[in-house]
Amino acid sequence: MFMEIAIGAIGIGIVLMVGYLVIAQVKAALPVVDANTTAALNSTQATVFAGFGLIAVGIIVLAAFGLINIFQ
């Protein structure tokens, strides 16, 4: 059970990281951006990065519970 959840979380983390990179490339490729566009892209990047961090914490917690169950 833990392995299936961990694999799913890793997949979601990969998708989030690719999304973060795509947004960074779009931001760099725009020739002239106004303040609203810059703020929106920065907000989107921060949201995606926060999601990636939450998935990473979830994987760490899941690994800890798995180790507890192994040595119990």
N, C-alpha and C positions, 0 to 999 in steps of 0.2 A: 504494500500500500504506500509506504513512504517513497519508494522508488518512482512510482507513477506520478505522484504529486511533485517530486523533485524534478523529474524530466519535464513535466508541464510548466513548472516555474522557470526552468532554464530556457525553455522555448519562448515563454512570454518575455523574459529578460532579453533574449536575443532580438526579438521583434522590437522591443522598446529601444534598445541601443541602435538598431538600424534606423528607426524613426528619428532618433536624436541626431544621427549623422546626416540623414537626408535633410532635416530642417536646417542644420548648420550649413550644408551646401547650398540650399535655396537662399538662405540669408546672405551668404557670400556672393552668390551669383546675381542678386538684384543690383542693378546699376545705381539707382538713386532711390533711397527709401526715406519716407518721412517718419516723423516721431511715432505715429500710431502704428505703422508697420513694424518698426524696430521694437516697440514695446510688446506688440503681439507675438512676434517671433521669439523674443527673449522669454516671455511668459510661457510660451509653448515648450521651449527648450527646458525651462526649469521644471515644468510639470512632468515632462517625459523623464527627465533625470531623477526626479523624486520618485516616480513609479518604479524606475530601475532600482533605486536604493531600497524601496520597500520589498521588491521581489528578492533582492540579495539578502535582506534581513530575514525574510521568510524562509529562504533556503538554509540559512545558518540555524535558525530555530528548529526547522525540520530535521536537520542533521543532528542537532543536539538530542532531540526526542528519539531519533533512531538509535543513537549511541546508548542512551539510557535504557531503551528496550532491549538492546543486545546484551548489555551487562547486568540486566536485572535478574 
